[in-house]
């Protein structure tokens, strides 16, 4: 498993390409609220699908909630759980 230093740039790339943020994903802190930064619920679905492709994982139904995708830190934690499982 890669550590968070490897995960964060990949997560930020996915966010930059799919989240439709009003701010540059590189300028966000890991705890900034992505929805406040402009991500819509529709865009969050695109982010989820792109993360699944990027990390070769599948988010289970129990993780399909706003809180999993509301920050880079929460996405990292979910991916760590999925890849580590």
PDB file of N, CA, C and O in Angstrom, chain B, residues numbered from 101:
ATOM      1  N   UNK B 101       0.845  -1.196   0.000  1.00  0.00           N
ATOM      2  CA  UNK B 101       0.000   0.000   0.000  1.00  0.00           C
ATOM      3  C   UNK B 101       0.880   1.245   0.000  1.00  0.00           C
ATOM      4  O   UNK B 101       1.879   1.312   0.716  1.00  0.00           O
ATOM      5  N   UNK B 102       0.508   2.201  -0.788  1.00  0.00           N
ATOM      6  CA  UNK B 102       1.236   3.467  -0.817  1.00  0.00           C
ATOM      7  C   UNK B 102       0.819   4.316   0.369  1.00  0.00           C
ATOM      8  O   UNK B 102      -0.287   4.165   0.888  1.00  0.00           O
ATOM      9  N   UNK B 103       1.696   5.203   0.797  1.00  0.00           N
ATOM     10  CA  UNK B 103       1.354   6.056   1.938  1.00  0.00           C
ATOM     11  C   UNK B 103       0.634   7.317   1.470  1.00  0.00           C
ATOM     12  O   UNK B 103       0.439   7.523   0.272  1.00  0.00           O
ATOM     13  N   UNK B 104       0.245   8.153   2.420  1.00  0.00           N
ATOM     14  CA  UNK B 104      -0.567   9.319   2.084  1.00  0.00           C
ATOM     15  C   UNK B 104       0.168  10.298   1.180  1.00  0.00           C
ATOM     16  O   UNK B 104      -0.463  11.033   0.420  1.00  0.00           O
ATOM     17  N   UNK B 105       1.503  10.315   1.256  1.00  0.00           N
ATOM     18  CA  UNK B 105       2.242  11.218   0.379  1.00  0.00           C
ATOM     19  C   UNK B 105       2.080  10.795  -1.083  1.00  0.00           C
ATOM     20  O   UNK B 105       2.122  11.634  -1.983  1.00  0.00           O
ATOM     21  N   UNK B 106       1.895   9.499  -1.318  1.00  0.00           N
ATOM     22  CA  UNK B 106       1.644   9.022  -2.676  1.00  0.00           C
ATOM     23  C   UNK B 106       0.179   9.199  -3.065  1.00  0.00           C
ATOM     24  O   UNK B 106      -0.127   9.496  -4.220  1.00  0.00           O
ATOM     25  N   UNK B 107      -0.715   9.020  -2.115  1.00  0.00           N
ATOM     26  CA  UNK B 107      -2.148   9.099  -2.404  1.00  0.00           C
ATOM     27  C   UNK B 107      -2.597  10.520  -2.713  1.00  0.00           C
ATOM     28  O   UNK B 107      -3.334  10.741  -3.674  1.00  0.00           O
ATOM     29  N   UNK B 108      -2.162  11.484  -1.912  1.00  0.00           N
ATOM     30  CA  UNK B 108      -2.683  12.843  -2.059  1.00  0.00           C
ATOM     31  C   UNK B 108      -2.511  13.433  -3.457  1.00  0.00           C
ATOM     32  O   UNK B 108      -3.470  13.994  -3.987  1.00  0.00           O
ATOM     33  N   UNK B 109      -1.335  13.334  -4.079  1.00  0.00           N
ATOM     34  CA  UNK B 109      -1.224  13.903  -5.433  1.00  0.00           C
ATOM     35  C   UNK B 109      -2.163  13.223  -6.436  1.00  0.00           C
ATOM     36  O   UNK B 109      -2.706  13.875  -7.328  1.00  0.00           O
ATOM     37  N   UNK B 110      -2.345  11.930  -6.282  1.00  0.00           N
ATOM     38  CA  UNK B 110      -3.258  11.207  -7.190  1.00  0.00           C
ATOM     39  C   UNK B 110      -4.705  11.619  -6.938  1.00  0.00           C
ATOM     40  O   UNK B 110      -5.480  11.781  -7.881  1.00  0.00           O
ATOM     41  N   UNK B 111      -5.069  11.790  -5.671  1.00  0.00           N
ATOM     42  CA  UNK B 111      -6.423  12.252  -5.338  1.00  0.00           C
ATOM     43  C   UNK B 111      -6.633  13.662  -5.900  1.00  0.00           C
ATOM     44  O   UNK B 111      -7.673  13.948  -6.494  1.00  0.00           O
ATOM     45  N   UNK B 112      -5.651  14.531  -5.713  1.00  0.00           N
ATOM     46  CA  UNK B 112      -5.768  15.907  -6.220  1.00  0.00           C
ATOM     47  C   UNK B 112      -5.897  15.935  -7.746  1.00  0.00           C
ATOM     48  O   UNK B 112      -6.635  16.762  -8.282  1.00  0.00           O
ATOM     49  N   UNK B 113      -5.196  15.052  -8.448  1.00  0.00           N
ATOM     50  CA  UNK B 113      -5.311  14.980  -9.901  1.00  0.00           C
ATOM     51  C   UNK B 113      -6.720  14.584 -10.308  1.00  0.00           C
ATOM     52  O   UNK B 113      -7.300  15.174 -11.219  1.00  0.00           O
ATOM     53  N   UNK B 114      -7.270  13.579  -9.628  1.00  0.00           N
ATOM     54  CA  UNK B 114      -8.649  13.166  -9.904  1.00  0.00           C
ATOM     55  C   UNK B 114      -9.611  14.330  -9.642  1.00  0.00           C
ATOM     56  O   UNK B 114     -10.513  14.591 -10.439  1.00  0.00           O
ATOM     57  N   UNK B 115      -9.412  15.020  -8.527  1.00  0.00           N
ATOM     58  CA  UNK B 115     -10.278  16.153  -8.192  1.00  0.00           C
ATOM     59  C   UNK B 115     -10.168  17.257  -9.245  1.00  0.00           C
ATOM     60  O   UNK B 115     -11.175  17.835  -9.654  1.00  0.00           O
ATOM     61  N   UNK B 116      -8.949  17.543  -9.676  1.00  0.00           N
ATOM     62  CA  UNK B 116      -8.754  18.601 -10.677  1.00  0.00           C
ATOM     63  C   UNK B 116      -9.464  18.257 -11.977  1.00  0.00           C
ATOM     64  O   UNK B 116      -9.985  19.142 -12.656  1.00  0.00           O
ATOM     65  N   UNK B 117      -9.487  16.975 -12.324  1.00  0.00           N
ATOM     66  CA  UNK B 117     -10.073  16.553 -13.597  1.00  0.00           C
ATOM     67  C   UNK B 117     -11.578  16.329 -13.525  1.00  0.00           C
ATOM     68  O   UNK B 117     -12.257  16.458 -14.543  1.00  0.00           O
ATOM     69  N   UNK B 118     -12.121  15.997 -12.356  1.00  0.00           N
ATOM     70  CA  UNK B 118     -13.517  15.551 -12.291  1.00  0.00           C
ATOM     71  C   UNK B 118     -14.414  16.291 -11.311  1.00  0.00           C
ATOM     72  O   UNK B 118     -15.636  16.180 -11.415  1.00  0.00           O
ATOM     73  N   UNK B 119     -13.860  17.043 -10.361  1.00  0.00           N
ATOM     74  CA  UNK B 119     -14.701  17.612  -9.294  1.00  0.00           C
ATOM     75  C   UNK B 119     -15.340  18.947  -9.665  1.00  0.00           C
ATOM     76  O   UNK B 119     -16.266  19.394  -8.987  1.00  0.00           O
ATOM     77  N   UNK B 120     -14.863  19.589 -10.727  1.00  0.00           N
ATOM     78  CA  UNK B 120     -15.390  20.897 -11.141  1.00  0.00           C
ATOM     79  C   UNK B 120     -15.339  21.902  -9.998  1.00  0.00           C
ATOM     80  O   UNK B 120     -16.307  22.614  -9.733  1.00  0.00           O
ATOM     81  N   UNK B 121     -14.192  21.946  -9.326  1.00  0.00           N
ATOM     82  CA  UNK B 121     -14.019  22.851  -8.198  1.00  0.00           C
ATOM     83  C   UNK B 121     -13.851  24.286  -8.679  1.00  0.00           C
ATOM     84  O   UNK B 121     -13.369  24.536  -9.783  1.00  0.00           O
ATOM     85  N   UNK B 122     -14.260  25.222  -7.826  1.00  0.00           N
ATOM     86  CA  UNK B 122     -14.069  26.635  -8.138  1.00  0.00           C
ATOM     87  C   UNK B 122     -12.667  27.096  -7.785  1.00  0.00           C
ATOM     88  O   UNK B 122     -12.270  28.207  -8.135  1.00  0.00           O
ATOM     89  N   UNK B 123     -11.909  26.244  -7.090  1.00  0.00           N
ATOM     90  CA  UNK B 123     -10.520  26.534  -6.721  1.00  0.00           C
ATOM     91  C   UNK B 123      -9.631  25.416  -7.249  1.00  0.00           C
ATOM     92  O   UNK B 123     -10.094  24.304  -7.500  1.00  0.00           O
ATOM     93  N   UNK B 124      -8.360  25.725  -7.413  1.00  0.00           N
ATOM     94  CA  UNK B 124      -7.388  24.738  -7.851  1.00  0.00           C
ATOM     95  C   UNK B 124      -7.245  23.663  -6.771  1.00  0.00           C
ATOM     96  O   UNK B 124      -7.038  23.983  -5.601  1.00  0.00           O
ATOM     97  N   UNK B 125      -7.353  22.408  -7.156  1.00  0.00           N
ATOM     98  CA  UNK B 125      -7.255  21.311  -6.196  1.00  0.00           C
ATOM     99  C   UNK B 125      -5.909  21.323  -5.469  1.00  0.00           C
ATOM    100  O   UNK B 125      -5.820  20.895  -4.318  1.00  0.00           O
ATOM    101  N   UNK B 126      -4.880  21.806  -6.128  1.00  0.00           N
ATOM    102  CA  UNK B 126      -3.547  21.847  -5.501  1.00  0.00           C
ATOM    103  C   UNK B 126      -3.486  22.864  -4.361  1.00  0.00           C
ATOM    104  O   UNK B 126      -2.623  22.765  -3.488  1.00  0.00           O
ATOM    105  N   UNK B 127      -4.393  23.837  -4.365  1.00  0.00           N
ATOM    106  CA  UNK B 127      -4.369  24.877  -3.329  1.00  0.00           C
ATOM    107  C   UNK B 127      -5.186  24.500  -2.095  1.00  0.00           C
ATOM    108  O   UNK B 127      -5.161  25.223  -1.099  1.00  0.00           O
ATOM    109  N   UNK B 128      -5.895  23.403  -2.144  1.00  0.00           N
ATOM    110  CA  UNK B 128      -6.742  22.995  -1.025  1.00  0.00           C
ATOM    111  C   UNK B 128      -5.930  22.285   0.053  1.00  0.00           C
ATOM    112  O   UNK B 128      -4.989  21.551  -0.247  1.00  0.00           O
ATOM    113  N   UNK B 129      -6.300  22.509   1.299  1.00  0.00           N
ATOM    114  CA  UNK B 129      -5.696  21.715   2.371  1.00  0.00           C
ATOM    115  C   UNK B 129      -6.395  20.359   2.375  1.00  0.00           C
ATOM    116  O   UNK B 129      -7.457  20.196   1.775  1.00  0.00           O
ATOM    117  N   UNK B 130      -5.801  19.408   3.045  1.00  0.00           N
ATOM    118  CA  UNK B 130      -6.392  18.066   3.033  1.00  0.00           C
ATOM    119  C   UNK B 130      -7.729  18.011   3.768  1.00  0.00           C
ATOM    120  O   UNK B 130      -8.489  17.058   3.599  1.00  0.00           O
ATOM    121  N   UNK B 131      -8.021  19.029   4.582  1.00  0.00           N
ATOM    122  CA  UNK B 131      -9.279  19.026   5.334  1.00  0.00           C
ATOM    123  C   UNK B 131     -10.313  20.013   4.800  1.00  0.00           C
ATOM    124  O   UNK B 131     -11.412  20.103   5.347  1.00  0.00           O
ATOM    125  N   UNK B 132      -9.984  20.751   3.749  1.00  0.00           N
ATOM    126  CA  UNK B 132     -10.963  21.687   3.172  1.00  0.00           C
ATOM    127  C   UNK B 132     -12.183  20.930   2.660  1.00  0.00           C
ATOM    128  O   UNK B 132     -12.060  19.834   2.113  1.00  0.00           O
ATOM    129  N   UNK B 133     -13.352  21.518   2.841  1.00  0.00           N
ATOM    130  CA  UNK B 133     -14.606  20.927   2.388  1.00  0.00           C
ATOM    131  C   UNK B 133     -14.699  21.062   0.869  1.00  0.00           C
ATOM    132  O   UNK B 133     -14.748  22.173   0.340  1.00  0.00           O
ATOM    133  N   UNK B 134     -14.725  19.932   0.178  1.00  0.00           N
ATOM    134  CA  UNK B 134     -14.752  19.950  -1.291  1.00  0.00           C
ATOM    135  C   UNK B 134     -16.083  20.477  -1.824  1.00  0.00           C
ATOM    136  O   UNK B 134     -16.135  21.056  -2.909  1.00  0.00           O
ATOM    137  N   UNK B 135     -17.154  20.275  -1.064  1.00  0.00           N
ATOM    138  CA  UNK B 135     -18.454  20.792  -1.506  1.00  0.00           C
ATOM    139  C   UNK B 135     -18.472  22.323  -1.408  1.00  0.00           C
ATOM    140  O   UNK B 135     -19.033  22.996  -2.273  1.00  0.00           O
ATOM    141  N   UNK B 136     -17.856  22.870  -0.353  1.00  0.00           N
ATOM    142  CA  UNK B 136     -17.754  24.323  -0.246  1.00  0.00           C
ATOM    143  C   UNK B 136     -16.839  24.886  -1.331  1.00  0.00           C
ATOM    144  O   UNK B 136     -16.969  26.047  -1.718  1.00  0.00           O
ATOM    145  N   UNK B 137     -15.909  24.055  -1.821  1.00  0.00           N
ATOM    146  CA  UNK B 137     -14.996  24.476  -2.883  1.00  0.00           C
ATOM    147  C   UNK B 137     -15.623  24.328  -4.272  1.00  0.00           C
ATOM    148  O   UNK B 137     -14.961  24.561  -5.284  1.00  0.00           O
ATOM    149  N   UNK B 138     -16.902  23.938  -4.314  1.00  0.00           N
ATOM    150  CA  UNK B 138     -17.628  23.943  -5.575  1.00  0.00           C
ATOM    151  C   UNK B 138     -18.044  22.597  -6.125  1.00  0.00           C
ATOM    152  O   UNK B 138     -18.715  22.549  -7.156  1.00  0.00           O
ATOM    153  N   UNK B 139     -17.676  21.501  -5.482  1.00  0.00           N
ATOM    154  CA  UNK B 139     -18.062  20.187  -6.002  1.00  0.00           C
ATOM    155  C   UNK B 139     -19.548  19.947  -5.761  1.00  0.00           C
ATOM    156  O   UNK B 139     -20.042  20.148  -4.652  1.00  0.00           O
ATOM    157  N   UNK B 140     -20.247  19.524  -6.783  1.00  0.00           N
ATOM    158  CA  UNK B 140     -21.667  19.190  -6.666  1.00  0.00           C
ATOM    159  C   UNK B 140     -21.818  17.699  -6.396  1.00  0.00           C
ATOM    160  O   UNK B 140     -20.857  16.938  -6.507  1.00  0.00           O
ATOM    161  N   UNK B 141     -23.019  17.291  -6.045  1.00  0.00           N
ATOM    162  CA  UNK B 141     -23.246  15.864  -5.817  1.00  0.00           C
ATOM    163  C   UNK B 141     -23.046  15.081  -7.111  1.00  0.00           C
ATOM    164  O   UNK B 141     -22.566  13.948  -7.078  1.00  0.00           O
ATOM    165  N   UNK B 142     -23.406  15.668  -8.245  1.00  0.00           N
ATOM    166  CA  UNK B 142     -23.175  15.008  -9.534  1.00  0.00           C
ATOM    167  C   UNK B 142     -21.679  14.840  -9.791  1.00  0.00           C
ATOM    168  O   UNK B 142     -21.231  13.777 -10.222  1.00  0.00           O
ATOM    169  N   UNK B 143     -20.918  15.888  -9.525  1.00  0.00           N
ATOM    170  CA  UNK B 143     -19.468  15.812  -9.715  1.00  0.00           C
ATOM    171  C   UNK B 143     -18.852  14.797  -8.760  1.00  0.00           C
ATOM    172  O   UNK B 143     -17.864  14.149  -9.106  1.00  0.00           O
ATOM    173  N   UNK B 144     -19.418  14.648  -7.564  1.00  0.00           N
ATOM    174  CA  UNK B 144     -18.860  13.687  -6.609  1.00  0.00           C
ATOM    175  C   UNK B 144     -18.993  12.255  -7.126  1.00  0.00           C
ATOM    176  O   UNK B 144     -18.144  11.410  -6.842  1.00  0.00           O
ATOM    177  N   UNK B 145     -20.050  11.983  -7.879  1.00  0.00           N
ATOM    178  CA  UNK B 145     -20.203  10.660  -8.503  1.00  0.00           C
ATOM    179  C   UNK B 145     -19.094  10.450  -9.528  1.00  0.00           C
ATOM    180  O   UNK B 145     -18.504   9.371  -9.591  1.00  0.00           O
ATOM    181  N   UNK B 146     -18.807  11.474 -10.332  1.00  0.00           N
ATOM    182  CA  UNK B 146     -17.721  11.375 -11.305  1.00  0.00           C
ATOM    183  C   UNK B 146     -16.377  11.182 -10.604  1.00  0.00           C
ATOM    184  O   UNK B 146     -15.534  10.416 -11.072  1.00  0.00           O
ATOM    185  N   UNK B 147     -16.178  11.876  -9.485  1.00  0.00           N
ATOM    186  CA  UNK B 147     -14.957  11.722  -8.703  1.00  0.00           C
ATOM    187  C   UNK B 147     -14.853  10.290  -8.190  1.00  0.00           C
ATOM    188  O   UNK B 147     -13.791   9.674  -8.282  1.00  0.00           O
ATOM    189  N   UNK B 148     -15.935   9.762  -7.655  1.00  0.00           N
ATOM    190  CA  UNK B 148     -15.928   8.396  -7.145  1.00  0.00           C
ATOM    191  C   UNK B 148     -15.543   7.406  -8.233  1.00  0.00           C
ATOM    192  O   UNK B 148     -14.703   6.534  -8.012  1.00  0.00           O
ATOM    193  N   UNK B 149     -16.150   7.534  -9.404  1.00  0.00           N
ATOM    194  CA  UNK B 149     -15.846   6.623 -10.513  1.00  0.00           C
ATOM    195  C   UNK B 149     -14.390   6.754 -10.950  1.00  0.00           C
ATOM    196  O   UNK B 149     -13.733   5.755 -11.243  1.00  0.00           O
ATOM    197  N   UNK B 150     -13.893   7.977 -10.994  1.00  0.00           N
ATOM    198  CA  UNK B 150     -12.496   8.201 -11.386  1.00  0.00           C
ATOM    199  C   UNK B 150     -11.539   7.642 -10.338  1.00  0.00           C
ATOM    200  O   UNK B 150     -10.495   7.090 -10.686  1.00  0.00           O
ATOM    201  N   UNK B 151     -11.886   7.780  -9.050  1.00  0.00           N
ATOM    202  CA  UNK B 151     -11.057   7.204  -7.990  1.00  0.00           C
ATOM    203  C   UNK B 151     -11.036   5.682  -8.085  1.00  0.00           C
ATOM    204  O   UNK B 151      -9.992   5.056  -7.899  1.00  0.00           O
ATOM    205  N   UNK B 152     -12.192   5.090  -8.376  1.00  0.00           N
ATOM    206  CA  UNK B 152     -12.241   3.636  -8.531  1.00  0.00           C
ATOM    207  C   UNK B 152     -11.319   3.185  -9.656  1.00  0.00           C
ATOM    208  O   UNK B 152     -10.618   2.182  -9.522  1.00  0.00           O
ATOM    209  N   UNK B 153     -11.314   3.915 -10.756  1.00  0.00           N
ATOM    210  CA  UNK B 153     -10.443   3.569 -11.886  1.00  0.00           C
ATOM    211  C   UNK B 153      -8.977   3.809 -11.547  1.00  0.00           C
ATOM    212  O   UNK B 153      -8.124   2.980 -11.863  1.00  0.00           O
ATOM    213  N   UNK B 154      -8.679   4.928 -10.911  1.00  0.00           N
ATOM    214  CA  UNK B 154      -7.297   5.290 -10.592  1.00  0.00           C
ATOM    215  C   UNK B 154      -6.660   4.307  -9.607  1.00  0.00           C
ATOM    216  O   UNK B 154      -5.492   3.945  -9.748  1.00  0.00           O
ATOM    217  N   UNK B 155      -7.440   3.881  -8.608  1.00  0.00           N
ATOM    218  CA  UNK B 155      -6.878   3.046  -7.537  1.00  0.00           C
ATOM    219  C   UNK B 155      -7.310   1.583  -7.637  1.00  0.00           C
ATOM    220  O   UNK B 155      -6.969   0.781  -6.768  1.00  0.00           O
ATOM    221  N   UNK B 156      -8.050   1.230  -8.677  1.00  0.00           N
ATOM    222  CA  UNK B 156      -8.507  -0.140  -8.898  1.00  0.00           C
ATOM    223  C   UNK B 156      -9.225  -0.694  -7.666  1.00  0.00           C
ATOM    224  O   UNK B 156      -8.902  -1.768  -7.160  1.00  0.00           O
ATOM    225  N   UNK B 157     -10.208   0.080  -7.205  1.00  0.00           N
ATOM    226  CA  UNK B 157     -11.029  -0.313  -6.057  1.00  0.00           C
ATOM    227  C   UNK B 157     -12.497  -0.103  -6.427  1.00  0.00           C
ATOM    228  O   UNK B 157     -12.815   0.495  -7.455  1.00  0.00           O
ATOM    229  N   UNK B 158     -13.373  -0.604  -5.574  1.00  0.00           N
ATOM    230  CA  UNK B 158     -14.803  -0.329  -5.715  1.00  0.00           C
ATOM    231  C   UNK B 158     -15.334   0.117  -4.365  1.00  0.00           C
ATOM    232  O   UNK B 158     -15.175  -0.575  -3.359  1.00  0.00           O
ATOM    233  N   UNK B 159     -15.971   1.291  -4.357  1.00  0.00           N
ATOM    234  CA  UNK B 159     -16.549   1.789  -3.110  1.00  0.00           C
ATOM    235  C   UNK B 159     -17.817   1.000  -2.793  1.00  0.00           C
ATOM    236  O   UNK B 159     -18.734   0.967  -3.614  1.00  0.00           O
ATOM    237  N   UNK B 160     -17.891   0.360  -1.617  1.00  0.00           N
ATOM    238  CA  UNK B 160     -19.112  -0.362  -1.248  1.00  0.00           C
ATOM    239  C   UNK B 160     -20.239   0.620  -0.924  1.00  0.00           C
ATOM    240  O   UNK B 160     -20.000   1.794  -0.643  1.00  0.00           O
ATOM    241  N   UNK B 161     -21.455   0.116  -0.970  1.00  0.00           N
ATOM    242  CA  UNK B 161     -22.623   0.962  -0.697  1.00  0.00           C
ATOM    243  C   UNK B 161     -22.492   1.706   0.627  1.00  0.00           C
ATOM    244  O   UNK B 161     -22.964   2.837   0.746  1.00  0.00           O
ATOM    245  N   UNK B 162     -21.863   1.093   1.617  1.00  0.00           N
ATOM    246  CA  UNK B 162     -21.735   1.729   2.930  1.00  0.00           C
ATOM    247  C   UNK B 162     -20.862   2.984   2.888  1.00  0.00           C
ATOM    248  O   UNK B 162     -20.922   3.814   3.795  1.00  0.00           O
ATOM    249  N   UNK B 163     -20.051   3.123   1.831  1.00  0.00           N
ATOM    250  CA  UNK B 163     -19.189   4.301   1.712  1.00  0.00           C
ATOM    251  C   UNK B 163     -19.773   5.366   0.772  1.00  0.00           C
ATOM    252  O   UNK B 163     -19.169   6.421   0.578  1.00  0.00           O
ATOM    253  N   UNK B 164     -20.922   5.095   0.204  1.00  0.00           N
ATOM    254  CA  UNK B 164     -21.500   6.042  -0.750  1.00  0.00           C
ATOM    255  C   UNK B 164     -22.301   7.107  -0.017  1.00  0.00           C
ATOM    256  O   UNK B 164     -23.529   7.153  -0.084  1.00  0.00           O
ATOM    257  N   UNK B 165     -21.562   7.962   0.686  1.00  0.00           N
ATOM    258  CA  UNK B 165     -22.192   9.060   1.411  1.00  0.00           C
ATOM    259  C   UNK B 165     -21.299  10.288   1.333  1.00  0.00           C
ATOM    260  O   UNK B 165     -20.091  10.201   1.113  1.00  0.00           O
ATOM    261  N   UNK B 166     -21.925  11.405   1.518  1.00  0.00           N
ATOM    262  CA  UNK B 166     -21.240  12.687   1.362  1.00  0.00           C
ATOM    263  C   UNK B 166     -19.966  12.791   2.201  1.00  0.00           C
ATOM    264  O   UNK B 166     -18.954  13.318   1.737  1.00  0.00           O
ATOM    265  N   UNK B 167     -20.019  12.292   3.426  1.00  0.00           N
ATOM    266  CA  UNK B 167     -18.879  12.452   4.335  1.00  0.00           C
ATOM    267  C   UNK B 167     -17.612  11.768   3.829  1.00  0.00           C
ATOM    268  O   UNK B 167     -16.508  12.195   4.167  1.00  0.00           O
ATOM    269  N   UNK B 168     -17.751  10.719   3.030  1.00  0.00           N
ATOM    270  CA  UNK B 168     -16.573  10.016   2.500  1.00  0.00           C
ATOM    271  C   UNK B 168     -15.846  10.876   1.473  1.00  0.00           C
ATOM    272  O   UNK B 168     -14.633  10.756   1.305  1.00  0.00           O
ATOM    273  N   UNK B 169     -16.586  11.741   0.788  1.00  0.00           N
ATOM    274  CA  UNK B 169     -16.020  12.515  -0.319  1.00  0.00           C
ATOM    275  C   UNK B 169     -15.924  14.010  -0.024  1.00  0.00           C
ATOM    276  O   UNK B 169     -15.752  14.808  -0.946  1.00  0.00           O
ATOM    277  N   UNK B 170     -16.033  14.403   1.256  1.00  0.00           N
ATOM    278  CA  UNK B 170     -16.077  15.839   1.536  1.00  0.00           C
ATOM    279  C   UNK B 170     -14.715  16.488   1.735  1.00  0.00           C
ATOM    280  O   UNK B 170     -14.633  17.710   1.860  1.00  0.00           O
ATOM    281  N   UNK B 171     -13.639  15.695   1.769  1.00  0.00           N
ATOM    282  CA  UNK B 171     -12.299  16.287   1.867  1.00  0.00           C
ATOM    283  C   UNK B 171     -11.270  15.298   1.324  1.00  0.00           C
ATOM    284  O   UNK B 171     -11.548  14.108   1.173  1.00  0.00           O
ATOM    285  N   UNK B 172     -10.100  15.807   1.041  1.00  0.00           N
ATOM    286  CA  UNK B 172      -9.017  14.937   0.583  1.00  0.00           C
ATOM    287  C   UNK B 172      -8.676  13.934   1.686  1.00  0.00           C
ATOM    288  O   UNK B 172      -8.414  12.765   1.403  1.00  0.00           O
ATOM    289  N   UNK B 173      -8.680  14.385   2.936  1.00  0.00           N
ATOM    290  CA  UNK B 173      -8.369  13.492   4.059  1.00  0.00           C
ATOM    291  C   UNK B 173      -9.385  12.356   4.172  1.00  0.00           C
ATOM    292  O   UNK B 173      -9.002  11.213   4.420  1.00  0.00           O
ATOM    293  N   UNK B 174     -10.667  12.653   3.995  1.00  0.00           N
ATOM    294  CA  UNK B 174     -11.678  11.600   4.113  1.00  0.00           C
ATOM    295  C   UNK B 174     -11.598  10.635   2.931  1.00  0.00           C
ATOM    296  O   UNK B 174     -11.812   9.435   3.101  1.00  0.00           O
ATOM    297  N   UNK B 175     -11.295  11.141   1.746  1.00  0.00           N
ATOM    298  CA  UNK B 175     -11.104  10.270   0.581  1.00  0.00           C
ATOM    299  C   UNK B 175      -9.887   9.366   0.816  1.00  0.00           C
ATOM    300  O   UNK B 175      -9.940   8.164   0.554  1.00  0.00           O
ATOM    301  N   UNK B 176      -8.792   9.955   1.311  1.00  0.00           N
ATOM    302  CA  UNK B 176      -7.585   9.169   1.593  1.00  0.00           C
ATOM    303  C   UNK B 176      -7.888   8.048   2.589  1.00  0.00           C
ATOM    304  O   UNK B 176      -7.464   6.908   2.398  1.00  0.00           O
ATOM    305  N   UNK B 177      -8.624   8.382   3.652  1.00  0.00           N
ATOM    306  CA  UNK B 177      -8.959   7.371   4.673  1.00  0.00           C
ATOM    307  C   UNK B 177      -9.779   6.234   4.059  1.00  0.00           C
ATOM    308  O   UNK B 177      -9.535   5.064   4.352  1.00  0.00           O
ATOM    309  N   UNK B 178     -10.747   6.574   3.211  1.00  0.00           N
ATOM    310  CA  UNK B 178     -11.569   5.553   2.568  1.00  0.00           C
ATOM    311  C   UNK B 178     -10.728   4.683   1.643  1.00  0.00           C
ATOM    312  O   UNK B 178     -10.863   3.459   1.640  1.00  0.00           O
ATOM    313  N   UNK B 179      -9.859   5.315   0.859  1.00  0.00           N
ATOM    314  CA  UNK B 179      -9.004   4.541  -0.055  1.00  0.00           C
ATOM    315  C   UNK B 179      -8.039   3.643   0.721  1.00  0.00           C
ATOM    316  O   UNK B 179      -7.776   2.513   0.308  1.00  0.00           O
ATOM    317  N   UNK B 180      -7.518   4.133   1.827  1.00  0.00           N
ATOM    318  CA  UNK B 180      -6.614   3.345   2.649  1.00  0.00           C
ATOM    319  C   UNK B 180      -7.336   2.109   3.177  1.00  0.00           C
ATOM    320  O   UNK B 180      -6.775   1.013   3.192  1.00  0.00           O
ATOM    321  N   UNK B 181      -8.591   2.291   3.612  1.00  0.00           N
ATOM    322  CA  UNK B 181      -9.397   1.161   4.074  1.00  0.00           C
ATOM    323  C   UNK B 181      -9.630   0.159   2.944  1.00  0.00           C
ATOM    324  O   UNK B 181      -9.502  -1.049   3.147  1.00  0.00           O
ATOM    325  N   UNK B 182      -9.972   0.656   1.761  1.00  0.00           N
ATOM    326  CA  UNK B 182     -10.288  -0.213   0.635  1.00  0.00           C
ATOM    327  C   UNK B 182      -9.068  -0.975   0.123  1.00  0.00           C
ATOM    328  O   UNK B 182      -9.146  -2.176  -0.135  1.00  0.00           O
ATOM    329  N   UNK B 183      -7.967  -0.293  -0.019  1.00  0.00           N
ATOM    330  CA  UNK B 183      -6.775  -0.926  -0.562  1.00  0.00           C
ATOM    331  C   UNK B 183      -6.131  -1.836   0.467  1.00  0.00           C
ATOM    332  O   UNK B 183      -5.518  -2.849   0.128  1.00  0.00           O
ATOM    333  N   UNK B 184      -6.279  -1.461   1.730  1.00  0.00           N
ATOM    334  CA  UNK B 184      -5.712  -2.272   2.791  1.00  0.00           C
ATOM    335  C   UNK B 184      -6.531  -3.516   3.115  1.00  0.00           C
ATOM    336  O   UNK B 184      -6.036  -4.447   3.752  1.00  0.00           O
ATOM    337  N   UNK B 185      -7.781  -3.525   2.675  1.00  0.00           N
ATOM    338  CA  UNK B 185      -8.681  -4.626   3.003  1.00  0.00           C
ATOM    339  C   UNK B 185      -8.335  -5.888   2.227  1.00  0.00           C
ATOM    340  O   UNK B 185      -8.998  -6.913   2.387  1.00  0.00           O
TER     341      UNK B 185
END
